[in-house]
């Protein structure tokens, strides 16, 4: 009986830890799926006025099963020469480089992305307007990166909250010159 009382807390702690690690891995897979879905949509949208909006909706759909984590941000960016997100984009939008969206931006409607041919002063995608992206293959295509950052809310105090980041980089789909 005494051995049982000593070993039960250890086994329960181990079991809770393993379940929590499984939930963290699940959230990592969801974040990866969301970044891939958004990058696929934005790269195929190319210089379409609503490509960022469509990409955010793609990420939102992929994040629908999220239960133990919350979205912190989604960044749509032009990768630097090494294929990475420029450091300045981690904290906000940067002109001609990236658009930074927080969790509330995932719920925005199409009307918030004003303008039919270019970005307006109130559009959340005005820093790197989708219509400014290079889609002509003979001129050299742009690359698109999507970074999804989430925070896993742990129910096991020993693990604490875990940041989760997933990034995907894809080439913009070419278009025929107009």
Beta strands, then each sheet from edge to edge (+ up, - down):
strand 1: 69-77
strand 2: 98-102
strand 3: 143-152
strand 4: 162-171
sheet 1: 2+ 1- 3+ 4-
end
